[in-house]
Amino acid sequence: MSVAEVTIELAEVTEEGLSWRGKGGIDVRGLVAAQDVNDSYFDTLRQSLMTPRTADYFVVDLRSDGRKEWLTSRLYIFTYLLSRLKDVRSVVFIATRGDIRGHYLGVASCQELLQALTAAQPWLRLARFHVEKDLVHQLAETAVGAEQTYPDDLWVPPDLENRWEQMRTSQYYEDSLRIAQQFLQHIQWVQPAGTADPGPTWLRLPDKPDQPPTWEHATWITSSDLTDGILRNAVQGDRSLPDDRSWSAEERVQKAAQARGDFLALRGPDNRFERLIDRRKLLEELGEATVKP
């Protein structure tokens, strides 16, 4: 392969597309009671999570300003599950701007996104540890409390990675949607009669007839969270390049190589997100092409 034969297309990566809406139109990204996150309502999502295939990224669409589309808790648990089960490495954020859907906002690595969410809302990581404890039956019991502080060195069992690998390759059966359900059970609270409402980082789920109120320890994600909010250190808005068809193949590769970051979003007209490329892979292809006789 010569340098001239290296193209952007060689570094394109795959998207994990999931159906977030379930039976009756309920959306797992929003305020859904933990007991409803099951195969009766979300069987398509469950099947997708359990299918043994890999992908590189998934898309978070925040829609238009004022829309409540993604909770912090849902972004956390599905980023975690997809990184473990599908080897997903990045999350692309888009939104609607005026009449333009798919407007590119930024890209984040799964690791940095989880770290940012943990720093802002540490109870999410603690809930995850409880799920992992249930998964491997070893993690020490820790009480969940709204005002509790959490150490950075909580012990994770050494066989946890092996268990996830078994789940990825179907050597070990575990309902992946049930993991999400257990996670939510640790951050939702059924309010006893006569007790005060929880603090501002709790959201009340839609009331159900003859049932006490249920609250969830989470907040809605907004576009401003990506620029000057809780995700500002994780989401990189400058990791992109216009997909300019007037450039030659060599010019496109050169522009991508000179950009920053491991992943690079290609933007179409009106700043629409088109696709994601693995810039590190592109640089490796260039390196191999350079040294070959």
N, C-alpha and C positions, 0 to 999 in steps of 0.2 A: 504494500500500500504506500503510495506517495502522499506527501502533504496535501497535494491538490485533491486527493480522493477522500480526504477527511471532510465529512459534512455534519451539519447540525443534526440531521436525522439519525446519525449513529449514536447520539447521546440522548435521544428521546426516552422518557420514562413512562411507566404505566400508572393509570389512575385507578383507585379502588372506588367504584361507584356503588353506593348503598341506598336502599329504599328506607327512608327514615319514617315514613308514614305507615301506619298499620290499619287494622280493621276499624271502620267507622271514621277514618280520617285523623285519628289521634296521632300526634307527632312525638316521637320519643325524645326529640331534642328539647322539648318544652316540659311544662309542669304536668307530668304523668305520675300517678301513684306507683310505688315500687311493685305492688302486687299485680299491676296491669302490664308490667314489662315481662311478657311471657309469650310462648308460641301461639297462644290463642289470638293475641292481638298483633304480634309482630313476627309471624312465622317466616316471611320472606327475608327479613333482616337476620333472623336466627340462622337460616340456611346459608345466607351469604357469609356470615361470620365463621361458620363451621366448614365451609368449602376450602379444602387445602390448596390454596394458590397464593402467590405473592403479588405485591404491588408496591409502588414507590411513594405514592402520595394520595391524599384525598382532599376534597374541596369543601370549605366551610363558606356557605353563602349567607351573608348577614342581611341580604335583601336591602330594602330602602330604610332610610333613617326613621326611627320611631317604631319599626317592626321589632317584635320580640321573637327571635328565631332560635338562638342558641343560648342555653344556660352554661355557666362555667362548669357545673358538675358533669354535663353531658359531653362537653368538649374534652374534659379531663379523662373520663372513663373510656370514651371511644378512641381517643388518641392513644391511650395506653393499650387497649385491647388490639387495635389495628397494628400497632408497632410490635406487639408480642406475637400475634397470630398470623399476620400477613407480611411482616418485615417492612411495614410502611415507615418511611424516614422523614417525610415532610408533610406539612399542611399548607395549602394555598387558600388565602382569604380573598373573597370577592364580595361585591355588593351591587346594588342598583343605584345608578346616578341619573336622575331624570328619567328618560326613556331608555337608557342604556343598561341592559342587564349584563352581568358578568364583568363589571368594572374591576380591574385588578387593584387589590389593596396591599398585598404583601405575602411573603412566604416565611415559614418558621420550621425549624427542625423539631421533630417530636420531643426530643430530649429537652431542648430549651423551652418549649411550650409548657411541658409538664413542670419544669422547674419554676417558671414564672407563675403558673397557677398555684403551685405549692407555696411559694413565697407570699402570695396574696391571700390564699385561703388554705391554711395548713390542714384543716379538717378533711380536705379531699384526699390528701395522701394518707392520713390515718385511716380513713374508710377503706382505702385500697389495701393497706396493710392487714386490716381485718379480713378482707376477702382472700388475700394470699394465705393468711393463717388458716382459713377454712379450706383452702385449696391443698395445702400440704400438711395441715394438722400439727404445726410446730410453732408458729409465731405466738409469742406470749400475749395473753389477754391484756388489752389496754382500754380503759374506759373512754368513750367518746363524750366530750364536753365542749360547749361553745366557747368557754373561756380558758380552756386548757392550753398550755404551751407544749410544743413537741420537739424532742431532741432530733438532731440531724443524723445521729448514728444508730437509729433503730435497727435492730438485727433482722436480717432476712435469711431464712434457711438456705443452706448451701445447695439443696436439691431443687430449688425453685426454678432455675434456668432449665434443668432437665425436664421438669414437669411441663413447662411451656413448650419445649421442643417436642415432647410427646404429643401435646395437643395440636401443634402445627402439622405434624405428620400423621395424625389420626391414630397414633399408637395408644393414646389414652383418651377416653371419651369424657368430655365435660361440656355441658350445655353452655356455650359462650354467652348467650343472652341471660342465663341464670347468674353469671358472674356480674353482669351489669345490674341485675335486679338486687343481688346481695349488696352491692356497693351502695345503691340508692337507699336500701333499708337502713344503712348506718348514718345517712345524712337527712333522713326524713323523720318527723316527729308528730305523733298524734297528740293534739292538745287536750289535756283533761279539762273537764268543766270547771270553771271558776279560776283558772290559772291565767296569768298575764301573757300577752302576746310576746314572742321572742323579739330579738333585736333587728336592726335594719338589714343585716346580711341574710335574713330568712325571708322566703317568699311563700305565700299561702296558695295551696293548690285549690283548684275549683271545688267548691263544696259538693258533697253528695248527700242525697236525702237520708235523713235519720242516722247520719254518721258525724262524729266530731271532726273539727277542722284538722287538716294535715298541713304541715309546713315543711319546706325544704331549705337546707342550709346552702344557698347558692345565690348568684346574681345573674342578671342578663348581660350578655356581651354586646357591646356597641362598637361602632367603627372607631370612636374616640379612644377606646381601650387599646387599640393597636398603635396609636400615635403618642398619646400622653397618659395612658391609663395602665392597668395591671399587666398588659401584654407588650408594652412598649420596648422592653429589652429583649423580647423573643421574636417579634414579627419584624422582618426587614422589608421595607417598602421599596428599597433601591435595588433589589436583586431581580432586575428585569431588563428586557431589551426589546425594542420594537421589532416586530417580525416584518422587516422591510423587504419586500420582494424585488425592489430595484437593486438591492445589493447582489453582488455575485456570491457564489457559494463560498469562495475564499474570504471575501469581505465579511460574510456572516460569521464564519468560524473565527476570524480574527477579532471581531467585536465581542463575541462570546468569551473568547480566551482572555480578553483584557478586562472583562467584568469581574465582579467580586462574588464570593460565596460558592458553596458546593452545588447548589441548585439555582437555576436561572429560569425565570418565567419569560415566555415570549408573548408580547402584547400585539394584538391586532388593531384594527381601526377603533377609534373612540376609547382606547386604552382597555379594550376587552382582553381578558385572559384567554389565550389560545392553547398553550401547552407548556410543559415543564421539561427542561433538559438537565441532565446530570453533567455539570460543568467539569467536575473532577474526571469523569469518564472521558469527556472530550479532550482534556489535557493529556490523559494517558494515551489516547489514540494518536494525538499529535506527537507525543514523545516517541511512540513506537514507529510512527511513519518517518520521523526524523532520523532515527538510528539505523533503519533498514537500508541495505545497499540498493 
